[in-house]
Amino acid sequence: MEAKIIVCIFASKFYIMTKSEYMLLKGRIKEREKQIKAMSVDELIENLHDENGFGKYTILEMKQRFDSLEDADKWKIIDELSSSTKANQQWAEGKRKKMKNK
């Protein structure tokens, strides 16, 4: 019997699991990250509303991709993150000011 020795924080919850369970979860997270990177902006926004525990990865992808997007997509992200957490609201407000000064 494998000892449960790994503590993992995922989706704001603590899990105690075996190494093999951890490796399975890690693989699922990596696969989900690949899927998120392949999504369009509209798909990212739709995914953000799903209660699947991958919201922070979706927001991170939006922020990383922001500067290379067309203006219409930038505004979609700004509008979406403006109704999110306080930190995301501040980020969106900074980007909104830069877009208006363009």
Buried (B, 14 or more C-beta within 10 A) or exposed (E): EEEEEBEBEBEEEEBEBBEEBBEEBEEEBEEBBEEBEEBEBEEBBEBBEEEEEBBEBBBEBBBEBBEEBEEEBBBBBBEBBBEBEEEBEEBBEEBBEEEEEE
